Amino acid sequence: MVMTQNRTLFERWIILEAELVERFGKKPNMEAILFLIGMNEYQGRIPKIKFSKEQKQDLMHVAVCALLSRGGYYALEGYDDEGWPHYRQLKKVETDQNAFAAQDILLKTYILEYFGIE
């Protein structure tokens, strides 16, 4: 994507949502986007049946670790025999109540980077 001027996080997020709507036919929420990233990072065999609720949560956790590794919060250690990536935490992400909005912005920034939305 060619960047003609600096876009705000909000504008870039709208662009990403529009691209995902075009590709998948509906507007994804944050969980759906994390699930997609987790699926992309998972190196194992995709089951022919649906993922269990626990596996979906694991895929979203993989996505968060993969995204936060861009900021030096996690490092990929490798993959297990089933193709699941394993990460090591390098530094903590703020977790107090005031940090929730900052965490959302941080994740959205890394998601936009992941999808190449400038």
N, C-alpha and C positions, 0 to 999 in steps of 0.2 A: 504494500500500500504506500503510495506517495504522500508524504506529509507536506501540505502547503503552508500550514501555520501550526503553532502550538495549540493543541486541543486540551480541554480540561478532562479530568478523570471521568466526569459524568458523560461528556460527549463521546469519549472513547468507549465507555461502557455501553452506551446506546448503539454504537456501531457494531460492537461485538454481539450484542443481543440480536440485532437485525441480521447479522450474518448467520447466527445459529438458528434463527427462525426460518431463514431461507433454506438452510440445509436440512433442518429436522421438522419443520412445519409448525412449531409452537415455541413460545418464549420460555426459555429455561430459567429456573431459579438457581440460586447459588449451589444448592446440593446437586442439581443436575449437571452443572458445569464442572463441579469437583468430581463427580462420577465419571464424566467424559475424560477428564485429565487422568484420573486414576486408571481407567481402562487403557489409555494410551501408554501409561508408564508400566503397566503390568506386562511382564514378559512371558507369562504362562499361556497355557492353552485355554481359549475362551470356551466355556461350557456351552453345549447346545441347549441346555435348559437355562432358565433364569438363574441369576445369582441369588443366593440367600440374602436375607436382611443383614446378617453379620458380614458377609462378603462385600455387600454394597458399602457398608460402613468402613470396612477395611480399605476398599478402593478409594473412598473419600479421604481417609487418613493418609494413604499413599500420596494422593494429590496434594494435600496440605504440606506434607514433608517435601515433596518434589518442588513445590512452589517456594517454600521457605528456604530451601537449599540455595535458591538464587540470591538470597540475602545473607548467606553464611550462617543461618540458624541450624541447619541440618547438613549432614554429608551422607551421600550414598555409600553404604558399605559393601553392597553386592546383592545378589539374588539367591533365594533358596532353591531347592530342587523343584519346587512347583512354579517357579517364575515370579514369586513375590519379591519386590524390592525391600531392602531393609536399610533404614537410615539411623544414624547416630546423631543425637542432639549436641550441637556445639555451643549454643548460647540460648538463653531463655527469651521467650516473647513475653512482653508485658501482659499480665493477666488480671490486673485489678479492674474494677468496674469502669473507671474512666478510660481505660485502654481499649474497651470494646470497639468504639468507633475507629480508633487508630488501627486496630487489627483488621477491621473490615476494609479500610482503605489500603492497608498493606497487602492483603490477599488480592483485592481487586487489581492493584497495580501489578502484582506478579502474574495474575491471570491474563491481563492485557498483554504483558510482555510475552507470556507463553504462547499466545495466539498471534503475536506479531502486530498488534494494533497500536500504532503510534499516535 
